[in-house]
């Protein structure tokens, strides 16, 4: 175990493992180019502490985030343990969702060009590609609200009650999952769906339709697949290996 853990009295092995995995998420997002300077955020609930979550120390770029630099917060907006800064809008998003979705242990939020671009269109994701079918039945749309307010915190919780892939209208994308790898897989497929949707809208011809019964069957299959504990695990391990080969040192 890293010596950095000793700086946090009372930290469990489970928390440290989650810190390492969440830090890896930031490095993967950096590698994919899914960053917006210092202004988006990923979080994970602390194992065994359902009212606490880990999030980036505001001001760090994604390639600077490490397991020990992540800050621990409670639902009241307090930083627990080591000092750190947090994005107030980020706290609103993540705390609101964790309160509303006890099953969620990871929340990811991005401002990618494809995601933010498609968020400008209401009901923008259509079941027109295989990638879209991976997440289509879980997609919900959240109306833009004033950031960092209690009203927005509660509204986000309501929006996420019926889906784990959220298009934040006029804003960006958000996914959640029972596991970190599940949330990452959802985000990857949601981003792909947005990219392909935007391409389709530039082609000048209507997309080839997928039959309704096929869309329904695919949704039934994906619901079963996403319920598995290993949903997205193989892909996630591959992503982590990629950033490790590139020299990212996040387990510290």
VOBA-1610 file (N, C-alpha, C; in pm, whole numbers, padded with zeros to 5 digits, always signed):
BEGIN
Unk+00085-00121+00000Unk+00000+00000+00000Unk+00088+00124+00000Unk+00049+00225-00075Unk+00127+00347-00086Unk+00139+00417+00049Unk+00255+00483+00068Unk+00275+00557+00192Unk+00177+00672+00204Unk+00124+00716+00089Unk+00029+00828+00091Unk-00093+00797+00175Unk-00129+00668+00182Unk-00246+00630+00260Unk-00228+00665+00406Unk-00106+00657+00455Unk-00080+00682+00595Unk-00107+00827+00634Unk-00121+00915+00537Unk-00152+01054+00566Unk-00298+01073+00603Unk-00378+00971+00582Unk-00522+00979+00609Unk-00561+00876+00714Unk-00550+00907+00841Unk-00586+00810+00945Unk-00728+00758+00926Unk-00744+00628+00942Unk-00876+00569+00931Unk-00916+00528+00792Unk-00834+00556+00692Unk-00869+00517+00555Unk-00862+00366+00542Unk-00963+00308+00482Unk-00966+00163+00463Unk-00900+00123+00332Unk-00867-00005+00322Unk-00813-00057+00196Unk-00913-00036+00083Unk-01041-00051+00114Unk-01145-00036+00011Unk-01149+00108-00041Unk-01134+00205+00049Unk-01132+00344+00004Unk-01011+00371-00085Unk-00895+00319-00044Unk-00774+00341-00124Unk-00788+00278-00263Unk-00845+00159-00269Unk-00865+00094-00399Unk-00958+00177-00487Unk-01062+00234-00426Unk-01155+00318-00502Unk-01087+00446-00547Unk-01003+00501-00462Unk-00926+00620-00500Unk-00839+00591-00623Unk-00772+00479-00621Unk-00684+00443-00734Unk-00765+00427-00862Unk-00881+00364-00850Unk-00963+00341-00969Unk-01022+00472-01021Unk-01065+00560-00931Unk-01121+00687-00975Unk-01012+00776-01036Unk-00893+00773-00978Unk-00782+00849-01037Unk-00753+00799-01178Unk-00765+00668-01197Unk-00746+00612-01331Unk-00850+00665-01428Unk-00973+00687-01381Unk-01078+00742-01467Unk-01035+00879-01521Unk-00981+00962-01434Unk-00936+01095-01478Unk-00828+01084-01584Unk-00734+00991-01565Unk-00627+00975-01664Unk-00681+00921-01796Unk-00777+00830-01789Unk-00839+00777-01911Unk-00913+00888-01985Unk-00988+00970-01912Unk-01060+01080-01975Unk-00963+01179-02039Unk-00850+01202-01974Unk-00747+01289-02032Unk-00694+01228-02161Unk-00668+01098-02159Unk-00614+01029-02276Unk-00713+01032-02393Unk-00842+01026-02363Unk-00945+01029-02467Unk-00974+01171-02517Unk-00920+01270-02446Unk-00946+01409-02483Unk-01078+01461-02432Unk-01134+01395-02332Unk-01265+01433-02278Unk-01248+01527-02159Unk-01178+01636-02179Unk-01152+01730-02070Unk-01204+01868-02108Unk-01217+01953-02009Unk-01255+02093-02030Unk-01177+02176-01929Unk-01047+02185-01954Unk-00956+02250-01860Unk-00971+02186-01722Unk-01020+02258-01622Unk-01036+02201-01487Unk-01184+02189-01449Unk-01273+02197-01549Unk-01413+02224-01518Unk-01512+02110-01526Unk-01470+01988-01542Unk-01565+01878-01528Unk-01516+01787-01417Unk-01594+01686-01384Unk-01564+01612-01262Unk-01623+01472-01265Unk-01552+01381-01201Unk-01593+01242-01185Unk-01589+01212-01036Unk-01677+01125-00990Unk-01678+01093-00847Unk-01709+00947-00825Unk-01681+00902-00704Unk-01715+00765-00662Unk-01755+00769-00516Unk-01857+00693-00483Unk-01901+00683-00343Unk-01796+00605-00264Unk-01773+00646-00141Unk-01675+00577-00056Unk-01735+00446-00007Unk-01668+00333-00029Unk-01721+00204+00016Unk-01746+00204+00166Unk-01864+00161+00206Unk-01898+00154+00348Unk-01940+00286+00409Unk-01936+00394+00331Unk-01975+00526+00380Unk-02070+00588+00278Unk-02195+00550+00278Unk-02288+00589+00172Unk-02315+00738+00159Unk-02283+00817+00262Unk-02306+00962+00253Unk-02177+01039+00225Unk-02073+00970+00178Unk-01947+01034+00144Unk-01904+00992+00004Unk-01841+01084-00067Unk-01791+01050-00200Unk-01657+01118-00226Unk-01584+01066-00323Unk-01454+01118-00364Unk-01471+01196-00493Unk-01398+01307-00505Unk-01405+01390-00626Unk-01272+01463-00642Unk-01248+01518-00759Unk-01119+01583-00783Unk-01103+01711-00702Unk-00979+01739-00670Unk-00941+01863-00602Unk-00946+01974-00707Unk-01037+02067-00691Unk-01062+02168-00794Unk-00936+02250-00822Unk-00899+02255-00949Unk-00778+02326-00990Unk-00680+02235-01058Unk-00690+02104-01031Unk-00602+02008-01096Unk-00655+01972-01234Unk-00565+01960-01331Unk-00604+01907-01460Unk-00613+01755-01448Unk-00682+01693-01542Unk-00709+01550-01529Unk-00581+01466-01526Unk-00476+01511-01593Unk-00352+01434-01594Unk-00270+01457-01467Unk-00319+01539-01376Unk-00252+01561-01248Unk-00319+01486-01133Unk-00439+01438-01154Unk-00514+01374-01045Unk-00449+01242-01005Unk-00433+01223-00875Unk-00382+01097-00820Unk-00477+01046-00713Unk-00452+00924-00669Unk-00538+00865-00566Unk-00542+00950-00440Unk-00427+01003-00400Unk-00421+01079-00275Unk-00465+01224-00291Unk-00470+01275-00415Unk-00512+01414-00432Unk-00664+01430-00436Unk-00736+01320-00454Unk-00882+01326-00452Unk-00930+01370-00314Unk-01036+01448-00311Unk-01089+01491-00181Unk-01214+01412-00147Unk-01237+01399-00018Unk-01352+01325+00033Unk-01454+01425+00086Unk-01579+01412+00044Unk-01684+01505+00083Unk-01804+01433+00141Unk-01879+01506+00225Unk-02007+01452+00271Unk-02120+01526+00200Unk-02241+01483+00224Unk-02356+01541+00154Unk-02388+01684+00198Unk-02324+01731+00305Unk-02347+01868+00351Unk-02247+01966+00291Unk-02157+01915+00207Unk-02060+02002+00142Unk-01932+02022+00220Unk-01907+01935+00318Unk-01785+01943+00397Unk-01676+01856+00336Unk-01553+01909+00333Unk-01438+01830+00293Unk-01389+01757+00417Unk-01377+01626+00407Unk-01342+01542+00521Unk-01194+01504+00513Unk-01122+01522+00624Unk-00982+01482+00625Unk-00893+01590+00569Unk-00814+01556+00468Unk-00719+01650+00409Unk-00790+01769+00348Unk-00722+01882+00343Unk-00779+02002+00286Unk-00788+01991+00134Unk-00877+02068+00076Unk-00890+02069-00069Unk-01002+02161-00112Unk-01002+02195-00239Unk-01106+02279-00296Unk-01198+02193-00382Unk-01322+02236-00393Unk-01414+02161-00478Unk-01496+02256-00564Unk-01538+02206-00677Unk-01624+02280-00769Unk-01766+02277-00712Unk-01822+02393-00680Unk-01954+02397-00617Unk-02063+02338-00706Unk-02054+02366-00835Unk-02152+02307-00927Unk-02135+02155-00931Unk-02010+02110-00922Unk-01984+01966-00920Unk-02042+01901-00797Unk-02027+01967-00681Unk-02085+01913-00558Unk-02236+01899-00573Unk-02300+01999-00631Unk-02445+01995-00651Unk-02485+01874-00733Unk-02415+01852-00843Unk-02447+01740-00932Unk-02430+01607-00861Unk-02314+01585-00804Unk-02282+01453-00750Unk-02359+01422-00622Unk-02369+01518-00532Unk-02443+01492-00408Unk-02591+01468-00438Unk-02646+01545-00530Unk-02787+01528-00564Unk-02818+01390-00619Unk-02728+01340-00703Unk-02750+01208-00762Unk-02730+01097-00659Unk-02627+01107-00577Unk-02605+01002-00476Unk-02719+00996-00375Unk-02776+01109-00343Unk-02892+01109-00252Unk-03011+01038-00316Unk-03033+01066-00444Unk-03150+01012-00513Unk-03134+00869-00560Unk-03009+00826-00581Unk-02983+00693-00635Unk-02888+00616-00543Unk-02940+00553-00439Unk-02855+00476-00348Unk-02778+00365-00418Unk-02826+00322-00535Unk-02759+00215-00609Unk-02638+00266-00686Unk-02626+00396-00703Unk-02515+00453-00781Unk-02391+00469-00695Unk-02280+00420-00744Unk-02152+00433-00673Unk-02050+00512-00753Unk-02088+00557-00872Unk-01998+00637-00955Unk-02081+00730-01043Unk-02036+00854-01054Unk-02102+00953-01140Unk-01994+01022-01223Unk-02015+01027-01355Unk-01918+01087-01446Unk-01984+01199-01525Unk-01914+01311-01540Unk-01972+01427-01610Unk-01869+01486-01705Unk-01910+01510-01831Unk-01819+01564-01932Unk-01883+01679-02009Unk-01794+01758-02073Unk-01834+01868-02161Unk-01773+01846-02299Unk-01775+01726-02351Unk-01713+01701-02481Unk-01787+01777-02591Unk-01719+01793-02704Unk-01783+01865-02815Unk-01907+01792-02864Unk-01896+01661-02878Unk-02011+01585-02927Unk-02125+01588-02826Unk-02092+01565-02699Unk-02195+01562-02596Unk-02258+01697-02573Unk-02175+01800-02558Unk-02228+01934-02537Unk-02302+01983-02662Unk-02250+01944-02778Unk-02315+01984-02902Unk-02455+01926-02915Unk-02466+01796-02890Unk-02597+01732-02904Unk-02692+01773-02792Unk-02636+01822-02681Unk-02722+01866-02571Unk-02801+01991-02608Unk-02767+02053-02720Unk-02839+02171-02765Unk-02970+02135-02835Unk-02991+02005-02858Unk-03111+01957-02927Unk-03194+01874-02830Unk-03320+01903-02819Unk-03407+01825-02732Unk-03432+01687-02793Unk-03421+01582-02710Unk-03439+01444-02757Unk-03351+01413-02877Unk-03224+01456-02866Unk-03133+01449-02980Unk-03084+01311-03018Unk-03081+01217-02924Unk-03029+01084-02953Unk-03140+00994-03004Unk-03124+00945-03125Unk-03222+00856-03186Unk-03162+00715-03196Unk-03244+00612-03201Unk-03193+00474-03212Unk-03157+00441-03357Unk-03051+00508-03406Unk-03014+00493-03547Unk-02880+00425-03567Unk-02811+00392-03460Unk-02681+00325-03471Unk-02671+00217-03364Unk-02582+00123-03387Unk-02562+00017-03288Unk-02514+00076-03156Unk-02429+00178-03164Unk-02380+00241-03042Unk-02494+00307-02964Unk-02584+00371-03036Unk-02698+00433-02968Unk-02786+00330-02901Unk-02803+00214-02965Unk-02886+00109-02906Unk-02829+00056-02775Unk-02698+00071-02755Unk-02635+00025-02632Unk-02690+00098-02509Unk-02732+00223-02529Unk-02772+00306-02415Unk-02909+00371-02431Unk-02969+00358-02548Unk-03089+00436-02581Unk-03200+00423-02476Unk-03221+00303-02425Unk-03330+00282-02328Unk-03303+00345-02193Unk-03178+00388-02169Unk-03143+00449-02040Unk-03128+00601-02049Unk-03141+00656-02168Unk-03117+00800-02187Unk-03234+00883-02135Unk-03201+00983-02054Unk-03300+01082-02008Unk-03242+01221-02033Unk-03329+01320-02036Unk-03288+01457-02064Unk-03321+01546-01944Unk-03222+01625-01905Unk-03239+01712-01788Unk-03237+01858-01832Unk-03341+01931-01795Unk-03351+02073-01831Unk-03240+02153-01763Unk-03188+02250-01834Unk-03081+02334-01778Unk-03135+02415-01660Unk-03060+02414-01551Unk-03098+02489-01432Unk-02981+02570-01380Unk-03007+02656-01284Unk-02901+02740-01228Unk-02803+02652-01150Unk-02674+02650-01189Unk-02577+02563-01122Unk-02560+02598-00974Unk-02518+02499-00898Unk-02479+02517-00757Unk-02592+02569-00670Unk-02714+02523-00697Unk-02828+02561-00612Unk-02896+02435-00560Unk-02965+02449-00449Unk-03037+02336-00391Unk-03146+02287-00486Unk-03207+02381-00558Unk-03312+02344-00654Unk-03256+02255-00764Unk-03137+02288-00813Unk-03075+02208-00918Unk-03033+02072-00865Unk-02986+02068-00741Unk-02950+01941-00677Unk-03070+01847-00675Unk-03183+01896-00633Unk-03304+01814-00626Unk-03356+01777-00765Unk-03347+01870-00859Unk-03394+01844-00995Unk-03311+01735-01062Unk-03181+01737-01040Unk-03095+01634-01096Unk-03130+01497-01041Unk-03157+01493-00912Unk-03197+01368-00851Unk-03323+01311-00915Unk-03419+01399-00943Unk-03543+01354-01007Unk-03517+01305-01150Unk-03431+01375-01223Unk-03403+01336-01362Unk-03334+01201-01369Unk-03245+01175-01275Unk-03168+01051-01277Unk-03245+00932-01221Unk-03363+00956-01169Unk-03442+00847-01111Unk-03482+00745-01216Unk-03494+00788-01341Unk-03544+00698-01446Unk-03441+00659-01550Unk-03316+00701-01533Unk-03215+00665-01631Unk-03075+00691-01582Unk-02979+00616-01636Unk-02840+00628-01593Unk-02750+00692-01697Unk-02809+00734-01810Unk-02737+00809-01913Unk-02813+00940-01932Unk-02753+01048-01889Unk-02824+01175-01883Unk-02764+01276-01980Unk-02849+01332-02064Unk-02809+01446-02147Unk-02852+01571-02072Unk-02755+01647-02024Unk-02783+01772-01954Unk-02802+01879-02062Unk-02925+01914-02090Unk-02953+02005-02201Unk-02876+02136-02188Unk-02821+02180-02302Unk-02741+02303-02309Unk-02614+02295-02225Unk-02566+02174-02199Unk-02457+02159-02102Unk-02359+02047-02139Unk-02401+01922-02130Unk-02308+01811-02153Unk-02370+01677-02121Unk-02286+01581-02084Unk-02331+01445-02059Unk-02301+01403-01916Unk-02373+01301-01870Unk-02352+01247-01737Unk-02398+01102-01736Unk-02317+01017-01674Unk-02359+00877-01656Unk-02332+00835-01513Unk-02403+00731-01471Unk-02380+00675-01339Unk-02386+00524-01345Unk-02332+00460-01242Unk-02334+00316-01240Unk-02311+00260-01101Unk-02345+00134-01085Unk-02319+00068-00957Unk-02170+00046-00939Unk-02098+00039-01051Unk-01953+00024-01047Unk-01890+00135-01129Unk-01762+00158-01105Unk-01690+00258-01185Unk-01683+00214-01330Unk-01651+00084-01352Unk-01639+00040-01491Unk-01772+00045-01564Unk-01881+00024-01493Unk-02012+00033-01556Unk-02045+00175-01598Unk-02012+00272-01513Unk-02037+00412-01547Unk-01949+00456-01664Unk-01825+00410-01666Unk-01734+00444-01776Unk-01785+00387-01907Unk-01830+00262-01905Unk-01880+00200-02028Unk-02002+00275-02080Unk-02091+00313-01991Unk-02208+00391-02033Unk-02164+00522-02098Unk-02067+00590-02037Unk-02022+00718-02091Unk-01958+00701-02228Unk-01880+00595-02243Unk-01814+00571-02372Unk-01918+00551-02481Unk-02019+00469-02454Unk-02121+00442-02555Unk-02211+00563-02578Unk-02240+00640-02474Unk-02321+00760-02489Unk-02247+00863-02575Unk-02119+00878-02551Unk-02038+00969-02631Unk-02035+00925-02777Unk-02018+00795-02801Unk-02019+00743-02938Unk-02155+00768-03004Unk-02262+00748-02931Unk-02395+00772-02986Unk-02410+00918-03028Unk-02357+01009-02946Unk-02364+01152-02979Unk-02282+01184-03103Unk-02162+01128-03111Unk-02076+01153-03226Unk-02144+01108-03355Unk-02200+00987-03354Unk-02264+00934-03474Unk-02392+01008-03508Unk-02464+01051-03406Unk-02586+01129-03430Unk-02552+01261-03500Unk-02447+01326-03454Unk-02407+01452-03516Unk-02362+01431-03660Unk-02290+01321-03685Unk-02249+01290-03822Unk-02372+01267-03909Unk-02467+01190-03857Unk-02588+01159-03934Unk-02663+01286-03974Unk-02659+01386-03887Unk-02733+01509-03915Unk-02665+01597-04020Unk-02543+01560-04061Unk-02472+01638-04163Unk-02473+01570-04299Unk-02529+01452-04310Unk-02518+01373-04432Unk-02611+01418-04544Unk-02713+01491-04510Unk-02803+01539-04613Unk-02911+01440-04654Unk-02909+01322-04596Unk-03011+01221-04622Unk-03054+01161-04489Unk-03178+01114-04479Unk-03223+01054-04353Unk-03148+00925-04325Unk-03121+00895-04198Unk-03050+00770-04165Unk-03135+00648-04195Unk-03068+00537-04220Unk-03139+00411-04240Unk-03208+00375-04109Unk-03337+00355-04108Unk-03407+00326-03983Unk-03381+00184-03932Unk-03384+00169-03802Unk-03378+00038-03739Unk-03520+00006-03692Unk-03567-00111-03726Unk-03706-00149-03695Unk-03734-00140-03545Unk-03855-00099-03511Unk-03893-00083-03370Unk-03876-00211-03291Unk-03910-00325-03350Unk-03899-00450-03275Unk-03753-00486-03248Unk-03663-00445-03337Unk-03520-00468-03315Unk-03471-00378-03202Unk-03514-00253-03203Unk-03477-00160-03096Unk-03521-00215-02961Unk-03643-00269-02955Unk-03696-00323-02831Unk-03618-00445-02785Unk-03589-00537-02878Unk-03514-00658-02844Unk-03373-00622-02795Unk-03312-00525-02859Unk-03177-00483-02820Unk-03180-00424-02679Unk-03284-00346-02650Unk-03297-00286-02517Unk-03311-00393-02410Unk-03388-00496-02439Unk-03406-00606-02343Unk-03274-00677-02318Unk-03198-00698-02425Unk-03068-00764-02411Unk-02973-00677-02329Unk-02968-00547-02359Unk-02877-00457-02289Unk-02913-00443-02142Unk-03041-00446-02110Unk-03083-00436-01970Unk-03026-00552-01889Unk-03028-00671-01946Unk-02972-00788-01878Unk-02820-00777-01867Unk-02757-00731-01975Unk-02611-00720-01977Unk-02563-00617-01875Unk-02629-00502-01871Unk-02586-00397-01779Unk-02609-00435-01633Unk-02696-00531-01608Unk-02722-00576-01471Unk-02609-00663-01418Unk-02523-00709-01508Unk-02412-00795-01466Unk-02303-00712-01399Unk-02240-00771-01299Unk-02134-00700-01227Unk-02015-00671-01316Unk-01994-00754-01418Unk-01878-00736-01506Unk-01909-00651-01629Unk-02023-00584-01631Unk-02055-00498-01744Unk-01948-00390-01761Unk-01882-00390-01876Unk-01779-00292-01905Unk-01644-00319-01842Unk-01630-00427-01766Unk-01506-00451-01693Unk-01388-00478-01786Unk-01409-00561-01887Unk-01300-00592-01979Unk-01251-00468-02052Unk-01344-00387-02098Unk-01307-00263-02168Unk-01234-00168-02074Unk-01282-00160-01950Unk-01219-00071-01852Unk-01076-00115-01822Unk-01053-00242-01803Unk-00917-00289-01777Unk-00825-00254-01892Unk-00876-00265-02014Unk-00797-00228-02131Unk-00762-00080-02132Unk-00857+00005-02094Unk-00832+00149-02087Unk-00722+00180-01986Unk-00729+00113-01870Unk-00629+00138-01766Unk-00491+00093-01813Unk-00483-00021-01878Unk-00354-00067-01930Unk-00297+00035-02029Unk-00382+00093-02109Unk-00336+00191-02208Unk-00271+00311-02141Unk-00336+00369-02040Unk-00278+00487-01976Unk-00154+00450-01895Unk-00150+00329-01842Unk-00030+00286-01769Unk+00088+00273-01863Unk+00064+00220-01983Unk+00173+00208-02081Unk+00225+00346-02122Unk+00140+00445-02114Unk+00180+00581-02151Unk+00247+00655-02035Unk+00265+00586-01924Unk+00340+00642-01812Unk+00260+00717-01708Unk+00129+00707-01712Unk+00047+00776-01611Unk+00066+00709-01475Unk+00108+00788-01377Unk+00132+00739-01242Unk+00025+00797-01150Unk-00082+00724-01132Unk-00196+00776-01054Unk-00214+00706-00921Unk-00144+00594-00899Unk-00160+00518-00774Unk-00066+00570-00666Unk-00082+00693-00629Unk+00003+00754-00527Unk-00073+00867-00457
//
